[in-house]
Amino acid sequence: MNAIQRRYEYQADAFATKNGYGPQLKTALVKLEVENASSLSNHWLVSLVRDKCGWMRLLICSHPSLADRCTRVSEEEKKLD
């Protein structure tokens, strides 16, 4: 289920970026992270698991990290140029 949620978030991000809202999306994502008092990276345990076992991240993380989402948005913006 978590993998499906992440996939939908990536699809929504790609849609917004393709429609010219990439920069605004990245700004909004950062603002949400700050307002929700989230860290800019995942919890240290999740980072450790991700580095060692990518498949376990699929089980633990319900949302992609801010860094992952911003990276994907930037990659999508480069494709459009």
Residue pairs with C-beta under 8 A, 6 or more apart in sequence:
2 58
2 59
2 60
2 61
2 62
3 58
5 62
5 63
6 61
6 62
6 63
6 64
9 63
9 64
9 69
10 64
10 69
10 72
13 25
13 69
13 72
13 73
13 76
14 72
14 76
16 22
16 24
16 25
16 73
17 25
17 73
17 76
17 77
17 80
18 76
18 80
22 73
22 74
22 76
22 77
25 73
26 70
26 73
26 74
29 66
29 69
29 70
30 66
30 70
32 38
33 39
33 40
33 66
38 66
40 66
40 67
41 47
41 65
41 66
41 67
42 50
42 61
42 65
46 57
46 60
46 61
49 56
49 57
49 60
50 56
50 57
50 61
64 72
